[in-house]
């Protein structure tokens, strides 16, 4: 692990902590101003994480392979969680359309990136 990875790891940990606080697992606070502040913190933390992801540069083929593997694993994990959520909510007869929209955006972005990469790179 290099020193360049520490900001990315720290921003991911902060995003995870703030997202866990957003869920409010122990009913620590009521959904009011504190909840809105946590929502804002999630958006800021994700923005910081996205900056590090977009800023990363590849040095050689090995680093490129590691980055592709991480991206593939993250994509499949996110899609898997969304599929499980869609199945569970469909069985409860109250499917949230945002779950389907999120899954479709992930799939379309993946296909769009592949088409762009094949055409212009």
C-alpha positions as CSV (number, residue, x, y, z in Angstrom):
1,X,0.0,0.0,0.0
2,X,1.4,3.4,-1.0
3,X,1.0,6.8,0.6
4,X,-1.2,7.8,-2.4
5,X,-3.8,5.3,-1.3
6,X,-4.3,6.7,2.3
7,X,-6.6,9.6,1.3
8,X,-8.8,7.3,-0.7
9,X,-9.0,4.8,2.2
10,X,-9.7,7.5,4.8
11,X,-12.4,9.0,2.6
12,X,-14.0,5.5,2.1
13,X,-13.9,5.0,5.9
14,X,-15.5,8.4,6.6
15,X,-18.2,7.7,4.0
16,X,-19.0,4.3,5.6
17,X,-19.2,5.8,9.1
18,X,-21.4,8.7,7.9
19,X,-23.7,6.3,5.9
20,X,-24.0,4.1,9.0
21,X,-25.0,7.1,11.1
22,X,-27.6,8.0,8.4
23,X,-29.3,4.6,8.9
24,X,-29.5,5.4,12.6
25,X,-29.3,1.8,13.8
26,X,-29.6,2.5,17.5
27,X,-32.3,5.3,17.3
28,X,-29.9,7.8,18.7
29,X,-31.6,10.8,17.2
30,X,-35.0,11.7,15.8
31,X,-35.2,12.5,12.0
32,X,-34.9,16.3,12.2
33,X,-32.0,18.8,11.7
34,X,-29.4,16.2,12.7
35,X,-30.7,13.8,10.0
36,X,-30.4,16.6,7.4
37,X,-26.9,17.3,8.6
38,X,-26.0,13.6,8.2
39,X,-27.5,13.6,4.7
40,X,-25.3,16.6,3.8
41,X,-22.3,14.8,5.3
42,X,-23.0,11.7,3.2
43,X,-23.1,13.8,0.0
44,X,-19.8,15.6,0.9
45,X,-18.1,12.3,1.9
46,X,-19.1,10.6,-1.3
47,X,-17.9,13.7,-3.3
48,X,-14.5,13.4,-1.6
49,X,-14.3,9.7,-2.4
50,X,-15.3,10.3,-6.0
51,X,-12.5,12.9,-6.4
52,X,-9.9,10.3,-5.4
53,X,-11.4,7.7,-7.7
54,X,-11.5,10.1,-10.7
55,X,-8.0,11.4,-9.9
56,X,-6.2,8.0,-9.8
57,X,-3.7,7.3,-12.6
58,X,-2.3,4.0,-13.7
59,X,1.5,3.5,-13.8
60,X,1.9,0.1,-15.4
61,X,-0.1,-3.0,-16.5
62,X,-0.2,-4.5,-13.0
63,X,-1.7,-1.4,-11.5
64,X,-4.2,-1.3,-14.3
65,X,-5.2,-5.0,-13.6
66,X,-5.6,-4.2,-9.9
67,X,-7.8,-1.2,-10.7
68,X,-9.9,-3.2,-13.2
69,X,-10.4,-6.0,-10.6
70,X,-11.4,-3.5,-7.9
71,X,-13.9,-1.8,-10.3
72,X,-15.4,-5.2,-11.4
73,X,-15.8,-6.3,-7.8
74,X,-17.4,-3.1,-6.7
75,X,-19.8,-3.1,-9.7
76,X,-20.8,-6.7,-9.1
77,X,-21.2,-6.1,-5.3
78,X,-23.4,-3.1,-5.9
79,X,-25.5,-4.8,-8.5
80,X,-25.9,-7.9,-6.3
81,X,-27.1,-5.8,-3.3
82,X,-29.6,-4.0,-5.6
83,X,-30.9,-7.3,-7.0
84,X,-31.3,-8.7,-3.5
85,X,-33.1,-5.5,-2.4
86,X,-35.4,-5.7,-5.5
87,X,-36.3,-9.3,-4.8
88,X,-36.9,-8.7,-1.0
89,X,-39.0,-5.6,-1.7
90,X,-41.0,-7.3,-4.5
91,X,-41.9,-10.2,-2.1
92,X,-43.2,-7.5,0.3
93,X,-45.3,-6.1,-2.5
94,X,-43.8,-2.6,-2.1
95,X,-41.0,-2.3,-4.7
96,X,-39.2,1.1,-4.4
97,X,-38.6,2.3,-8.0
98,X,-35.3,3.9,-7.0
99,X,-33.8,0.4,-6.6
100,X,-34.7,-0.4,-10.2
101,X,-33.5,3.0,-11.4
102,X,-30.1,2.5,-9.6
103,X,-29.6,-0.9,-11.1
104,X,-30.5,0.3,-14.6
105,X,-28.1,3.3,-14.3
106,X,-25.3,1.0,-13.2
107,X,-25.9,-1.4,-16.2
108,X,-26.3,1.4,-18.7
109,X,-23.2,3.2,-17.5
110,X,-21.2,0.0,-17.7
111,X,-22.4,-0.7,-21.3
112,X,-21.9,2.9,-22.3
113,X,-18.3,3.0,-21.0
114,X,-17.5,-0.3,-22.8
115,X,-18.9,1.1,-26.1
116,X,-17.1,4.4,-25.6
117,X,-13.8,2.6,-24.8
118,X,-14.1,0.3,-27.8
119,X,-14.9,3.2,-30.2
120,X,-12.5,6.0,-29.0
121,X,-9.6,4.3,-27.3
